[in-house]
Amino acid sequence: METAALPADARLQADFDLAVRRSANATTAEIDGQVVALDLNTGTCFGLNRVASRIWQLIETPASAREVTQSLLQVYDVPAQTCATQTADLLRELVEIGLAERA
């Protein structure tokens, strides 16, 4: 199993250790192992695939991209760098759309 190193991309390095948690303005339901999230402020609904749904579970309490990546690498057979980059990207996107917030 690989360990997650810092992302090579400099723009991700700053976010890699920043903790993120679910926003209080988001409500969710699980359907067939996947999360459907509703932003209560905008009324916008988002569907999360299985991996994103797992990440959603992991940020129930504050967690960094590094911590989430380490958890995912225990379950999924994916290169550590790919996992780290995609995890940081998703967490950043969740913050940008209001489903998560910096902790």
N, C-alpha and C positions, 0 to 999 in steps of 0.2 A: 504494500500500500504506500502510495506517495504522500508526502506531507506538503501542505500548502505553503509555498514561499510567497514573498511579496510579489504582487503583479509586476511584470516588467514595464507595463505602461505607466508612466509617471502620473497621469491624471487619476489613476485608480489608487495609487499608493496612499494618498491622504485619506481616502475613505475606508481603507481596508480594516483599520482598527476602530473606527467610529461605530458606536453602538446604535442600533436601530430597534424600534419596537412598533408593534401595531398601533395605528391611530385609534383614539377613542371615537373618532367620527366614522369608523368603518364597522359594519356588521357583516357577518358571514354565515353561510350555510355550506355543509358538505354534501355533495351529491356524487355517489359512486367513487369515493376517494379523492374527489377534486373539490377545490374550494371555489365558491362563487361569493364575491365580495361586493358590497354595496357601500359607496361613499354617501353617507347621510347628508353631507352638505350640498352635494351636487345632484344626487339621485342617479349617479352613473354606476352601472353594474359592470364588474370585471370577472372573467372566468380565468382561473389559474390551472395550468396543467399539473400533472402529478408531482413533478419536481418543485415547481413554484408553490404548490400546496404544502409540500414538506417544509419548504423555507418559511412559509406562513406560520406553520406550527412552531418552528424554531424561534420565531421572533415574537412569540406570545410574551416572553420576558425579554428585556434588552439583550441583544446579541450583535456582535460585529460580523462583518463579512468573513473575517478570518475564522471565527468560531463556527459560523454556519458552514463554511467550506470544509472544515475539519469533520463536522458531523456528516456532511454529504459524502465525503470521500470514504467513510466507513461503510456506506451503503451502495454507492454507485461506482462502477468501473469506468472512470473518466480521468484523463490527465489532470493533475493538480492545477496546472496553470490555467487550463480551460475552465475548470470548475471555479477557481478563484475569480477569474475575470467575469464570467457570466453571473456569478453570485453577486459580486459588487455592482454590476450593471443593473441587475434586477432590484437589489435593495435601493439603489439610487432612483430607479424608476418608480418604485413603490412610494418613496418619499415625495417625488415630484408630482405624482398624481393624487397624493393625499391619503393613501391607504396606510402609510407608515410615517413615523416621525423619528427624528434623531433623539436618542435617549440621553 
